[in-house]
Structure formats: structure tokens, C-alpha cells
Amino acid sequence: MPRTLSIEVKKATYLDGYKISILFNDGKNKVVDFSDFISHNNKVALAKYKNLTTFKKFKIVDGNLVWGKDWDLIFPVWELYRGKIN
């Protein structure tokens, strides 16, 4: 039985605004624009990510793109992979 590849984020590069270029472990690259999510999010705990300096402080942990010490902000990898987040 063939083994399926688990999709993971391998590299993420800040572009501009709220756009990040994301490279996945299968070689696919997507540019994801987080601006709609950021601008329409009214949760007080996430308001700090409207500041671009804070937004740019993402990291890759265990194949996920995350923000914050306690993973304040994280998106399903499959949403990043398709290039559109909900």
C-alpha cells in the first residue's frame, strides 16, 4: 500500500502586508494573504497581530505555521496549502 505524504510547512517568507509565501514539503509554494482574517477578527487576544511587526513574528513548529509563544494563532495546514484561509 503506498504511503501518503503528510503535508507540512517547510519554509515561510514574509512578503508584504499580511502576505506570506509558504513552501510545503511536497515542493508546492503558495502565497497566502491573511489580511481578511486579520482585519475581520474581533478577538481581543488576536488584535496584536494587526500590528505588522507582531504579525511578522511567525515561526514553523512541527510543520505548522504559528504565531505567539503559546501558539496564539495557527491555521490548518490544508487551508494554507490551498492558499485560502477561513
TORKOL-4160 file (C-alpha; in steps of 0.2 Angstrom, whole numbers, padded with zeros to 4 digits, m for minus):
86
<pt num="1" X="0000" Y="0000" Z="0000"/>
<pt num="2" X="0008" Y="0017" Z="m0005"/>
<pt num="3" X="0012" Y="0029" Z="0009"/>
<pt num="4" X="0003" Y="0046" Z="0009"/>
<pt num="5" X="0013" Y="0061" Z="0011"/>
<pt num="6" X="0008" Y="0072" Z="0026"/>
<pt num="7" X="0008" Y="0090" Z="0021"/>
<pt num="8" X="0019" Y="0101" Z="0031"/>
<pt num="9" X="0026" Y="0119" Z="0030"/>
<pt num="10" X="0044" Y="0118" Z="0027"/>
<pt num="11" X="0048" Y="0137" Z="0024"/>
<pt num="12" X="0038" Y="0153" Z="0026"/>
<pt num="13" X="0044" Y="0170" Z="0020"/>
<pt num="14" X="0035" Y="0187" Z="0024"/>
<pt num="15" X="0031" Y="0196" Z="0008"/>
<pt num="16" X="0022" Y="0212" Z="0012"/>
<pt num="17" X="0006" Y="0217" Z="0020"/>
<pt num="18" X="m0002" Y="0201" Z="0028"/>
<pt num="19" X="0005" Y="0190" Z="0014"/>
<pt num="20" X="0017" Y="0176" Z="0017"/>
<pt num="21" X="0025" Y="0164" Z="0004"/>
<pt num="22" X="0024" Y="0146" Z="0011"/>
<pt num="23" X="0034" Y="0131" Z="0004"/>
<pt num="24" X="0027" Y="0114" Z="0008"/>
<pt num="25" X="0036" Y="0098" Z="0010"/>
<pt num="26" X="0030" Y="0092" Z="m0007"/>
<pt num="27" X="0038" Y="0107" Z="m0016"/>
<pt num="28" X="0022" Y="0116" Z="m0018"/>
<pt num="29" X="0023" Y="0135" Z="m0015"/>
<pt num="30" X="0008" Y="0146" Z="m0010"/>
<pt num="31" X="0006" Y="0164" Z="m0006"/>
<pt num="32" X="m0007" Y="0166" Z="0007"/>
<pt num="33" X="m0015" Y="0183" Z="0011"/>
<pt num="34" X="m0021" Y="0184" Z="0029"/>
<pt num="35" X="m0027" Y="0202" Z="0028"/>
<pt num="36" X="m0046" Y="0197" Z="0028"/>
<pt num="37" X="m0044" Y="0186" Z="0043"/>
<pt num="38" X="m0034" Y="0199" Z="0052"/>
<pt num="39" X="m0045" Y="0214" Z="0048"/>
<pt num="40" X="m0061" Y="0205" Z="0052"/>
<pt num="41" X="m0056" Y="0196" Z="0068"/>
<pt num="42" X="m0063" Y="0205" Z="0083"/>
<pt num="43" X="m0055" Y="0193" Z="0097"/>
<pt num="44" X="m0045" Y="0204" Z="0109"/>
<pt num="45" X="m0031" Y="0191" Z="0111"/>
<pt num="46" X="m0028" Y="0192" Z="0092"/>
<pt num="47" X="m0029" Y="0211" Z="0090"/>
<pt num="48" X="m0010" Y="0212" Z="0092"/>
<pt num="49" X="m0007" Y="0203" Z="0075"/>
<pt num="50" X="m0015" Y="0218" Z="0066"/>
<pt num="51" X="0002" Y="0226" Z="0070"/>
<pt num="52" X="0013" Y="0221" Z="0056"/>
<pt num="53" X="0029" Y="0220" Z="0067"/>
<pt num="54" X="0020" Y="0207" Z="0078"/>
<pt num="55" X="0012" Y="0198" Z="0063"/>
<pt num="56" X="0029" Y="0195" Z="0055"/>
<pt num="57" X="0035" Y="0186" Z="0071"/>
<pt num="58" X="0028" Y="0169" Z="0064"/>
<pt num="59" X="0038" Y="0153" Z="0065"/>
<pt num="60" X="0037" Y="0135" Z="0059"/>
<pt num="61" X="0035" Y="0122" Z="0073"/>
<pt num="62" X="0032" Y="0103" Z="0069"/>
<pt num="63" X="0026" Y="0108" Z="0051"/>
<pt num="64" X="0014" Y="0121" Z="0056"/>
<pt num="65" X="0015" Y="0140" Z="0054"/>
<pt num="66" X="0012" Y="0148" Z="0071"/>
<pt num="67" X="0012" Y="0164" Z="0080"/>
<pt num="68" X="0015" Y="0168" Z="0098"/>
<pt num="69" X="0024" Y="0159" Z="0112"/>
<pt num="70" X="0008" Y="0148" Z="0116"/>
<pt num="71" X="0003" Y="0146" Z="0098"/>
<pt num="72" X="m0010" Y="0161" Z="0099"/>
<pt num="73" X="m0013" Y="0160" Z="0080"/>
<pt num="74" X="m0012" Y="0144" Z="0070"/>
<pt num="75" X="m0021" Y="0138" Z="0054"/>
<pt num="76" X="m0025" Y="0121" Z="0047"/>
<pt num="77" X="m0011" Y="0116" Z="0036"/>
<pt num="78" X="m0023" Y="0111" Z="0022"/>
<pt num="79" X="m0030" Y="0128" Z="0022"/>
<pt num="80" X="m0013" Y="0136" Z="0019"/>
<pt num="81" X="m0010" Y="0123" Z="0006"/>
<pt num="82" X="m0025" Y="0128" Z="m0004"/>
<pt num="83" X="m0020" Y="0146" Z="m0002"/>
<pt num="84" X="m0036" Y="0152" Z="0007"/>
<pt num="85" X="m0040" Y="0153" Z="0025"/>
<pt num="86" X="m0057" Y="0154" Z="0033"/>
